[in-house]
Each structure stands twice: as C-alpha cells, then as structure tokens.
Amino acid sequence: TYMHEFSLIKDLIQKITSIAHEQRASKVVAVTVKLGGLSHISPDHFHEHFNNATHGTVAEGAQLHIEIMNDMNDPTAQEVLLGNIEVVGYS
C-alpha cells in the first residue's frame, strides 16, 4: 500500500540524513538500497518515491542504486534495507 511504502521510505531518509549528520557530510551523493523480495515495490516506483522524499534534504539529487533480493524466505524480505551511502564533507 502507498502508506506502507511512504513510511518505509521516510524511515530510510531519516537513517540516511542521520548518518550524513554523524559523518558531518554536506551532501549525500549516492545511496544503495536493497528491496526485499516481498517489499512489493518496483525499482521504478521506489526511485520516484525516493526522489520526492529526498527533495530539500541532504540526500536530494543522490544517485540511487537498487538491489533486488529475491529470497522470499529471508527474514528481511518485506523490508527496504539501506546498503551503503556515499557522502561528501564540508569543503
């Protein structure tokens, strides 16, 4: 459902911004996420939500890499996991 997707992405953006803050980063340049096999979000759909959700944040304009996890028995199969983030610091 839309609300479920929205809350997954909102949580993800909060994680990304707090990591960027901890690392004293001025910008998040790339993000890798792993979509669980049961997360029911297509990569295109996720990309669109991600772009909307990062608007006005430190992650706005970040390159998004999406990995699909196909193991339906994985305990995280319903989740969207943060794989990696690349940041740049203050100049």
C-alpha positions in Angstrom: 0.0 0.0 0.0 1.0 3.6 -0.5 1.2 4.4 3.2 3.4 1.4 3.8 5.8 2.4 1.1 5.8 6.0 2.3 6.7 5.0 5.8 9.5 2.7 4.6 11.0 5.5 2.5 10.5 8.0 5.3 12.4 5.8 7.7 15.1 5.3 5.1 15.5 9.0 4.5 15.8 9.6 8.3 18.5 6.9 8.5 20.4 8.5 5.6 20.2 12.0 7.0 21.3 10.9 10.5 24.3 9.1 9.0 25.2 12.1 6.9 24.9 14.3 10.0 27.1 11.9 12.1 29.7 12.0 9.4 29.5 15.8 9.2 28.6 15.4 5.5 27.3 18.3 3.4 25.8 16.1 0.7 24.8 12.5 0.1 26.0 11.7 -3.4 24.9 8.0 -3.7 22.7 5.6 -1.9 22.4 1.8 -2.3 19.2 0.2 -1.1 18.1 -3.4 -1.1 14.5 -4.1 -1.9 13.2 -7.3 -0.2 11.5 -9.8 -2.5 8.2 -9.3 -0.6 8.5 -5.5 -0.3 6.1 -5.1 -3.2 7.8 -2.0 -4.5 9.1 -1.9 -8.1 12.5 -0.2 -8.6 11.0 2.5 -10.8 8.3 3.2 -8.2 10.8 3.3 -5.4 13.0 5.6 -7.4 10.1 8.1 -7.9 9.3 8.0 -4.2 12.9 8.4 -3.2 13.3 11.5 -5.4 10.2 13.0 -3.9 11.1 12.1 -0.3 14.7 13.5 -0.6 13.6 16.8 -2.0 15.0 19.5 0.3 17.2 17.1 2.2 20.9 16.5 2.3 20.2 13.5 0.0 18.5 15.5 -2.7 19.9 14.5 -6.1 21.8 11.5 -4.8 22.4 8.7 -7.2 20.2 5.7 -6.3 21.4 2.1 -6.7 18.8 -0.5 -6.1 19.5 -4.2 -5.5 16.6 -6.7 -5.6 16.7 -9.5 -3.1 14.8 -12.5 -4.4 14.9 -14.8 -1.4 11.3 -14.8 -0.2 12.3 -16.7 3.0 14.8 -14.1 4.0 13.7 -12.5 7.4 14.1 -9.1 5.7 12.1 -10.0 2.6 9.4 -7.4 3.4 11.8 -4.6 4.1 13.8 -1.9 2.3 17.3 -2.0 3.6 20.0 0.7 3.4 23.0 -0.9 1.8 25.5 1.9 1.5 25.7 5.7 1.4 28.4 7.8 -0.1 28.8 11.3 1.3 31.0 14.4 0.7 32.1 16.5 3.6 32.2 20.2 4.1 34.8 21.9 1.9 
